[in-house]
Amino acid sequence: MTDDSAKSLDGAIGTHVIAITYELMDRATEALSRLDTRPSSTRR
């Protein structure tokens, strides 16, 4: 394995991890905003 192929593989893995992280953050934010609507309405 050359340095170039190792770098491109590392870059591909990094991009994939970032994409998964954003997807999970998006789902977590959506879930939290859904949960937030109930307590905030009872608080007011």
CYANA upper distance limits for C-alpha pairs under 8 A (distance plus 0.5 A):
  1 MET  CA      5 SER  CA      6.91
  1 MET  CA      6 ALA  CA      7.15
  2 THR  CA      6 ALA  CA      6.79
  3 ASP  CA      7 LYS  CA      6.61
  4 ASP  CA      8 SER  CA      6.75
  5 SER  CA      9 LEU  CA      6.52
  6 ALA  CA     10 ASP  CA      6.51
  7 LYS  CA     11 GLY  CA      6.52
  8 SER  CA     12 ALA  CA      6.60
  9 LEU  CA     13 ILE  CA      6.71
 10 ASP  CA     14 GLY  CA      6.55
 11 GLY  CA     15 THR  CA      6.57
 12 ALA  CA     16 HIS  CA      6.66
 13 ILE  CA     17 VAL  CA      6.62
 14 GLY  CA     18 ILE  CA      6.67
 15 THR  CA     19 ALA  CA      6.66
 16 HIS  CA     20 ILE  CA      6.72
 17 VAL  CA     21 THR  CA      6.54
 18 ILE  CA     22 TYR  CA      6.64
 19 ALA  CA     23 GLU  CA      6.69
 20 ILE  CA     24 LEU  CA      6.65
 21 THR  CA     25 MET  CA      6.59
 22 TYR  CA     26 ASP  CA      6.47
 23 GLU  CA     27 ARG  CA      6.77
 24 LEU  CA     28 ALA  CA      6.53
 25 MET  CA     29 THR  CA      6.49
 26 ASP  CA     30 GLU  CA      6.66
 27 ARG  CA     31 ALA  CA      6.59
 28 ALA  CA     32 LEU  CA      6.53
 29 THR  CA     33 SER  CA      6.53
 30 GLU  CA     34 ARG  CA      6.75
 31 ALA  CA     35 LEU  CA      6.79
 32 LEU  CA     36 ASP  CA      6.41
 33 SER  CA     37 THR  CA      6.89
 34 ARG  CA     38 ARG  CA      8.02
 35 LEU  CA     39 PRO  CA      7.77
 36 ASP  CA     40 SER  CA      6.55
 37 THR  CA     41 SER  CA      6.78
 38 ARG  CA     42 THR  CA      7.12
 39 PRO  CA     43 ARG  CA      6.56
 40 SER  CA     44 ARG  CA      7.00
